[in-house]
Amino acid sequence: LMNYVNGASSRAVNDVVKKKYAHVWQGGFHDVVIRTAQEFAVTVNYIHNNPVAWKLVENPEEYVYSSSGFYLRHFGSPYLVTQGFDDFGLMGILDSVRTVLESS
């Protein structure tokens, strides 16, 4: 499935930039199982920090395709606290997200 998605999107990007075989995706796809609330928090923070690490924006909430702005508005930070973060904290965040989305 990922090969299909990556191949189709790579062809679309190459059509737009008028380039053949432009490097669009990094090599080596593998899935990651998130088993704990701690792993969830670390993964969310990693994803939110990617546009900053790639110097696309200075702050994660500035990246339009990220949920970090949502986290900042509703939780006060684009990042999740990882120290002492437990399954109850995760459930609270998921409940808050669900409530906000339902009220929109």
Residue pairs with C-beta under 8 A, 6 or more apart in sequence:
2 29
6 24
6 25
6 29
9 24
9 25
10 22
10 24
10 25
13 22
13 24
14 20
14 21
14 22
14 24
32 43
34 40
34 43
36 87
37 85
37 86
37 87
37 88
37 89
37 90
38 82
38 85
38 86
40 80
40 90
41 80
41 81
41 82
41 85
41 89
41 90
42 82
44 67
44 71
44 79
44 80
45 79
45 80
45 82
47 66
48 60
48 66
48 67
48 68
48 71
48 78
48 79
49 60
49 79
51 57
51 60
51 62
51 63
51 66
52 58
52 59
52 60
52 63
56 63
57 63
59 78
60 66
60 68
60 78
60 79
61 68
61 69
61 71
61 72
61 78
62 69
66 78
68 78
68 79
69 78
70 97
70 100
71 77
71 78
71 79
71 80
72 78
74 96
74 97
74 100
75 93
75 96
80 93
81 89
